[in-house]
Every structure is written in C-alpha cells, then in structure tokens.
C-alpha cells in the first residue's frame, strides 16, 4: 500500500465531498483524509499510481497537483 498526497483547490464542504466521493469509488483506495483548510488530500492505494489518482481528482473540476 502506498500513501499519496495532493494539493486540491477546494473552497467548501461540497468540494471536499466531491473529491471524497470520486476517490471512494476507486478500487484499492482507502484511508481518505481531506483537510479543507489546508487544501490537502491524502489517501492510500494498493492499485493506482499517484498520476491515476490525480486524473480522477481532476474529474471533479478542481485544480490539483501531486505533493512531491
């Protein structure tokens, strides 16, 4: 299992719910942690790379990037 961290431009609870919803639907993703104030999303994945997770997060329409 690999931990991944992303910067996601979230401004409200609806934004964080959208990101949580899309990550929750992905196979192999667990331990989703969203810090709306710091605009940070962390999750663990057994199957998907950081790039694949980022692509899914971006489907919410939120500007996002991988934290190195």
PyMOL CGO cylinders between C-alpha atoms (Angstrom):
from pymol import cmd
from pymol.cgo import CYLINDER

trace = [
    CYLINDER, 0.00, 0.00, 0.00, 1.29, 3.41, -0.97, 0.3, 1, 1, 1, 1, 1, 1,
    CYLINDER, 1.29, 3.41, -0.97, 0.35, 6.77, 0.56, 0.3, 1, 1, 1, 1, 1, 1,
    CYLINDER, 0.35, 6.77, 0.56, -0.32, 9.70, -1.76, 0.3, 1, 1, 1, 1, 1, 1,
    CYLINDER, -0.32, 9.70, -1.76, -0.76, 13.41, -1.01, 0.3, 1, 1, 1, 1, 1, 1,
    CYLINDER, -0.76, 13.41, -1.01, -2.34, 16.02, -3.27, 0.3, 1, 1, 1, 1, 1, 1,
    CYLINDER, -2.34, 16.02, -3.27, -2.94, 19.76, -3.24, 0.3, 1, 1, 1, 1, 1, 1,
    CYLINDER, -2.94, 19.76, -3.24, -6.56, 20.30, -4.28, 0.3, 1, 1, 1, 1, 1, 1,
    CYLINDER, -6.56, 20.30, -4.28, -8.16, 23.73, -4.73, 0.3, 1, 1, 1, 1, 1, 1,
    CYLINDER, -8.16, 23.73, -4.73, -11.23, 23.16, -2.52, 0.3, 1, 1, 1, 1, 1, 1,
    CYLINDER, -11.23, 23.16, -2.52, -13.27, 26.09, -1.22, 0.3, 1, 1, 1, 1, 1, 1,
    CYLINDER, -13.27, 26.09, -1.22, -16.21, 24.45, 0.57, 0.3, 1, 1, 1, 1, 1, 1,
    CYLINDER, -16.21, 24.45, 0.57, -17.66, 21.27, 2.01, 0.3, 1, 1, 1, 1, 1, 1,
    CYLINDER, -17.66, 21.27, 2.01, -19.20, 20.43, -1.34, 0.3, 1, 1, 1, 1, 1, 1,
    CYLINDER, -19.20, 20.43, -1.34, -15.75, 20.43, -2.92, 0.3, 1, 1, 1, 1, 1, 1,
    CYLINDER, -15.75, 20.43, -2.92, -14.35, 18.03, -0.33, 0.3, 1, 1, 1, 1, 1, 1,
    CYLINDER, -14.35, 18.03, -0.33, -17.43, 15.78, -0.65, 0.3, 1, 1, 1, 1, 1, 1,
    CYLINDER, -17.43, 15.78, -0.65, -16.94, 15.60, -4.43, 0.3, 1, 1, 1, 1, 1, 1,
    CYLINDER, -16.94, 15.60, -4.43, -13.29, 14.61, -4.03, 0.3, 1, 1, 1, 1, 1, 1,
    CYLINDER, -13.29, 14.61, -4.03, -14.14, 12.08, -1.32, 0.3, 1, 1, 1, 1, 1, 1,
    CYLINDER, -14.14, 12.08, -1.32, -16.92, 10.59, -3.46, 0.3, 1, 1, 1, 1, 1, 1,
    CYLINDER, -16.92, 10.59, -3.46, -14.74, 10.06, -6.52, 0.3, 1, 1, 1, 1, 1, 1,
    CYLINDER, -14.74, 10.06, -6.52, -11.87, 8.56, -4.52, 0.3, 1, 1, 1, 1, 1, 1,
    CYLINDER, -11.87, 8.56, -4.52, -14.23, 6.30, -2.55, 0.3, 1, 1, 1, 1, 1, 1,
    CYLINDER, -14.23, 6.30, -2.55, -15.48, 4.72, -5.78, 0.3, 1, 1, 1, 1, 1, 1,
    CYLINDER, -15.48, 4.72, -5.78, -11.99, 3.67, -6.88, 0.3, 1, 1, 1, 1, 1, 1,
    CYLINDER, -11.99, 3.67, -6.88, -10.91, 0.09, -6.27, 0.3, 1, 1, 1, 1, 1, 1,
    CYLINDER, -10.91, 0.09, -6.27, -7.96, -0.20, -3.89, 0.3, 1, 1, 1, 1, 1, 1,
    CYLINDER, -7.96, -0.20, -3.89, -8.25, 3.30, -2.38, 0.3, 1, 1, 1, 1, 1, 1,
    CYLINDER, -8.25, 3.30, -2.38, -8.55, 3.61, 1.40, 0.3, 1, 1, 1, 1, 1, 1,
    CYLINDER, -8.55, 3.61, 1.40, -7.85, 5.89, 4.35, 0.3, 1, 1, 1, 1, 1, 1,
    CYLINDER, -7.85, 5.89, 4.35, -9.01, 9.07, 2.58, 0.3, 1, 1, 1, 1, 1, 1,
    CYLINDER, -9.01, 9.07, 2.58, -8.16, 12.17, 4.63, 0.3, 1, 1, 1, 1, 1, 1,
    CYLINDER, -8.16, 12.17, 4.63, -9.24, 15.62, 3.49, 0.3, 1, 1, 1, 1, 1, 1,
    CYLINDER, -9.24, 15.62, 3.49, -8.07, 18.85, 5.11, 0.3, 1, 1, 1, 1, 1, 1,
    CYLINDER, -8.07, 18.85, 5.11, -10.27, 21.54, 3.58, 0.3, 1, 1, 1, 1, 1, 1,
    CYLINDER, -10.27, 21.54, 3.58, -8.48, 24.38, 5.36, 0.3, 1, 1, 1, 1, 1, 1,
    CYLINDER, -8.48, 24.38, 5.36, -5.02, 23.35, 4.10, 0.3, 1, 1, 1, 1, 1, 1,
    CYLINDER, -5.02, 23.35, 4.10, -6.44, 22.11, 0.76, 0.3, 1, 1, 1, 1, 1, 1,
    CYLINDER, -6.44, 22.11, 0.76, -4.67, 18.76, 1.19, 0.3, 1, 1, 1, 1, 1, 1,
    CYLINDER, -4.67, 18.76, 1.19, -5.99, 15.32, 0.27, 0.3, 1, 1, 1, 1, 1, 1,
    CYLINDER, -5.99, 15.32, 0.27, -4.24, 12.16, 1.45, 0.3, 1, 1, 1, 1, 1, 1,
    CYLINDER, -4.24, 12.16, 1.45, -5.13, 8.58, 0.63, 0.3, 1, 1, 1, 1, 1, 1,
    CYLINDER, -5.13, 8.58, 0.63, -3.66, 5.10, 0.42, 0.3, 1, 1, 1, 1, 1, 1,
    CYLINDER, -3.66, 5.10, 0.42, -3.81, 2.98, -2.70, 0.3, 1, 1, 1, 1, 1, 1,
    CYLINDER, -3.81, 2.98, -2.70, -2.89, -0.60, -3.45, 0.3, 1, 1, 1, 1, 1, 1,
    CYLINDER, -2.89, -0.60, -3.45, -3.57, -0.46, -7.20, 0.3, 1, 1, 1, 1, 1, 1,
    CYLINDER, -3.57, -0.46, -7.20, -3.44, 3.09, -8.55, 0.3, 1, 1, 1, 1, 1, 1,
    CYLINDER, -3.44, 3.09, -8.55, -0.45, 5.38, -9.08, 0.3, 1, 1, 1, 1, 1, 1,
    CYLINDER, -0.45, 5.38, -9.08, -0.38, 8.99, -7.93, 0.3, 1, 1, 1, 1, 1, 1,
    CYLINDER, -0.38, 8.99, -7.93, -0.91, 10.09, -11.54, 0.3, 1, 1, 1, 1, 1, 1,
    CYLINDER, -0.91, 10.09, -11.54, -4.00, 7.88, -11.91, 0.3, 1, 1, 1, 1, 1, 1,
    CYLINDER, -4.00, 7.88, -11.91, -5.43, 9.21, -8.66, 0.3, 1, 1, 1, 1, 1, 1,
    CYLINDER, -5.43, 9.21, -8.66, -4.70, 12.79, -9.73, 0.3, 1, 1, 1, 1, 1, 1,
    CYLINDER, -4.70, 12.79, -9.73, -6.54, 12.23, -13.03, 0.3, 1, 1, 1, 1, 1, 1,
    CYLINDER, -6.54, 12.23, -13.03, -9.60, 11.09, -11.08, 0.3, 1, 1, 1, 1, 1, 1,
    CYLINDER, -9.60, 11.09, -11.08, -9.44, 14.01, -8.65, 0.3, 1, 1, 1, 1, 1, 1,
    CYLINDER, -9.44, 14.01, -8.65, -9.24, 16.40, -11.61, 0.3, 1, 1, 1, 1, 1, 1,
    CYLINDER, -9.24, 16.40, -11.61, -12.51, 14.94, -12.93, 0.3, 1, 1, 1, 1, 1, 1,
    CYLINDER, -12.51, 14.94, -12.93, -14.21, 16.92, -10.13, 0.3, 1, 1, 1, 1, 1, 1,
    CYLINDER, -14.21, 16.92, -10.13, -13.11, 20.10, -11.92, 0.3, 1, 1, 1, 1, 1, 1,
    CYLINDER, -13.11, 20.10, -11.92, -10.80, 21.11, -9.09, 0.3, 1, 1, 1, 1, 1, 1,
    CYLINDER, -10.80, 21.11, -9.09, -7.28, 22.30, -9.84, 0.3, 1, 1, 1, 1, 1, 1,
    CYLINDER, -7.28, 22.30, -9.84, -4.97, 19.76, -8.20, 0.3, 1, 1, 1, 1, 1, 1,
    CYLINDER, -4.97, 19.76, -8.20, -1.39, 18.54, -8.12, 0.3, 1, 1, 1, 1, 1, 1,
    CYLINDER, -1.39, 18.54, -8.12, 0.73, 15.84, -6.55, 0.3, 1, 1, 1, 1, 1, 1,
    CYLINDER, 0.73, 15.84, -6.55, 2.70, 16.85, -3.45, 0.3, 1, 1, 1, 1, 1, 1,
    CYLINDER, 2.70, 16.85, -3.45, 6.30, 15.72, -4.02, 0.3, 1, 1, 1, 1, 1, 1,
]
cmd.load_cgo(trace, "trace")
